[in-house]
């Protein structure tokens, strides 16, 4: 399973990831995206590629 993280120094809080995959991402009180500790069916590589600021990191 891939390890998914969000670089909070890059995240602008646009919410694209949380909209595309609400099972895995949510928007925190700090208006930044956060990774939920759960499995989901979303394509994490596709989500990472669609992040406008490259804040989503996927590693094996």
ABEGO torsion letter per residue (X at the ends): XBBBBBBAAABAGAGAAAAABAAABBBBAAGBBBBBBBBBABBAAAAAAABAAGABBBBX
